């Protein structure tokens, strides 16, 4: 798997799990009421377990998980430093 595949899998997971096929990479999933703090933990587990990208405590900020684009950016940063 490369970083592009990881970002694609992330997008598919978010869209499928939230049931929002028209969700864009810039839609804030918390502001539009589609995500909760519990869902944030599901995202963390997905990124760590399914994509194999370890996250640090510093990564667990709302801004890193608010949009698909932000999560993709986090994955890319972690991929480069992993």
NORCORFEN-V464105 format. One record per run of one state. SS is the DSSP state (A for helix, B for strand, O for the rest). FROM is the first residue (numbers start at 1). TO is the last residue. If there is no record, write none. Layout:
# NORCORFEN-V464105
ss=SS from=FROM to=TO
ss=SS from=FROM to=TO
This chain:
# NORCORFEN-V464105
ss=O from=1 to=2
ss=A from=3 to=18
ss=O from=19 to=36
ss=A from=37 to=50
ss=O from=51 to=56
ss=A from=57 to=59
ss=O from=60 to=61
ss=A from=62 to=65
ss=O from=66 to=67
ss=A from=68 to=81
ss=O from=82 to=82
